[in-house]
């Protein structure tokens, strides 16, 4: 075997390990930090961080659920309903908020918007 092939193999394996680490560990930690920021009450910065995260990394269920939670806590129930519904339609589950928490937030916002029929459905 050539030394060049071994070197290329090592580089490819290194890149795969790095991407796997980033996908599995880095994103959830970043979203967990944003969730802690939301719980502390820093809603404006959390919304900005989540929008940036969604643009750069794509919209995961966790990112949209946290964005919906931010909008709900801010009082912008129209946007929160959009985000919560988007979460419920997406495949996969949120690791930060449970499905029950997402549905509870959706119902809360629909009741605030006086859409009782939709909240019951």
C-alpha positions as CSV (number, residue, x, y, z in Angstrom):
1,X,0.0,0.0,0.0
2,X,1.0,3.5,-0.7
3,X,1.7,6.0,2.0
4,X,-0.6,8.4,0.3
5,X,-3.6,6.0,0.4
6,X,-3.0,5.5,4.1
7,X,-2.8,9.2,4.7
8,X,-6.0,9.9,2.8
9,X,-7.8,7.1,4.7
10,X,-6.7,8.6,8.0
11,X,-8.0,12.1,6.9
12,X,-11.3,10.7,5.7
13,X,-11.8,8.8,9.0
14,X,-10.9,11.9,11.0
15,X,-13.4,14.0,9.1
16,X,-16.2,11.4,9.6
17,X,-15.4,11.3,13.4
18,X,-15.4,15.1,13.6
19,X,-18.7,15.4,11.7
20,X,-20.3,12.7,13.9
21,X,-19.2,14.4,17.1
22,X,-20.5,17.8,15.9
23,X,-23.9,16.3,14.8
24,X,-24.4,14.3,18.0
25,X,-22.9,16.4,20.8
26,X,-22.4,20.0,19.7
27,X,-25.9,21.0,18.5
28,X,-27.8,19.6,21.4
29,X,-25.4,21.4,23.8
30,X,-26.0,24.7,22.0
31,X,-29.8,24.3,22.1
32,X,-29.6,23.3,25.7
33,X,-27.7,26.6,26.4
34,X,-30.4,28.5,24.6
35,X,-33.1,26.7,26.6
36,X,-31.3,27.7,29.8
37,X,-31.2,31.3,28.5
38,X,-35.0,31.1,27.9
39,X,-35.6,29.9,31.4
40,X,-33.6,32.8,32.7
41,X,-35.9,35.2,30.8
42,X,-33.6,36.4,28.1
43,X,-36.2,36.0,25.3
44,X,-35.0,38.5,22.8
45,X,-31.5,37.1,22.5
46,X,-32.8,33.6,22.5
47,X,-35.1,34.3,19.5
48,X,-32.1,35.8,17.7
49,X,-29.9,32.9,18.5
50,X,-32.5,30.4,17.4
51,X,-33.2,32.1,14.1
52,X,-29.5,32.1,13.4
53,X,-29.3,28.4,14.4
54,X,-32.2,27.5,12.1
55,X,-30.7,29.4,9.2
56,X,-27.2,27.9,9.6
57,X,-28.0,24.3,10.7
58,X,-31.6,23.7,9.5
59,X,-34.7,23.6,11.6
60,X,-34.7,20.7,13.9
61,X,-37.7,19.9,16.1
62,X,-35.9,21.2,19.1
63,X,-35.0,24.5,17.5
64,X,-38.6,25.2,16.4
65,X,-40.0,24.0,19.7
66,X,-37.8,26.4,21.6
67,X,-38.6,29.2,19.2
68,X,-42.3,28.6,19.8
69,X,-41.7,28.7,23.5
70,X,-39.9,32.0,23.1
71,X,-42.8,33.5,21.2
72,X,-45.3,32.2,23.7
73,X,-43.4,33.7,26.6
74,X,-43.0,37.0,24.7
75,X,-46.8,37.1,24.1
76,X,-46.6,36.7,20.3
77,X,-49.1,33.8,20.2
78,X,-49.6,33.9,16.4
79,X,-46.0,33.1,15.7
80,X,-45.9,30.5,18.6
81,X,-48.8,28.7,17.0
82,X,-47.0,28.5,13.7
83,X,-43.8,27.1,15.3
84,X,-45.7,24.6,17.5
85,X,-47.7,23.3,14.6
86,X,-44.5,23.0,12.6
87,X,-43.0,20.9,15.4
88,X,-46.0,18.6,15.5
89,X,-45.8,18.0,11.7
90,X,-42.1,17.3,11.7
91,X,-40.8,13.8,11.9
92,X,-38.7,13.1,15.0
93,X,-39.1,14.1,18.6
94,X,-37.8,16.9,20.6
95,X,-35.1,16.1,23.1
96,X,-35.6,19.2,25.1
97,X,-39.4,19.6,25.2
98,X,-41.8,16.7,25.3
99,X,-44.6,16.3,22.8
100,X,-47.0,17.0,25.7
101,X,-45.2,20.3,26.4
102,X,-45.4,21.4,22.8
103,X,-49.2,20.5,22.6
104,X,-49.7,22.3,25.9
105,X,-48.0,25.5,24.6
106,X,-50.1,25.3,21.4
107,X,-53.4,24.9,23.4
108,X,-52.4,27.8,25.7
109,X,-51.7,30.1,22.7
110,X,-54.9,29.1,20.9
111,X,-56.9,29.9,24.0
112,X,-55.2,33.3,24.3
113,X,-56.2,33.9,20.7
114,X,-59.7,33.0,21.5
115,X,-59.7,30.0,19.1
116,X,-61.4,27.6,21.5
117,X,-62.6,25.3,18.7
118,X,-59.1,24.7,17.5
119,X,-57.8,24.3,21.0
120,X,-60.2,21.5,21.6
121,X,-59.4,19.7,18.3
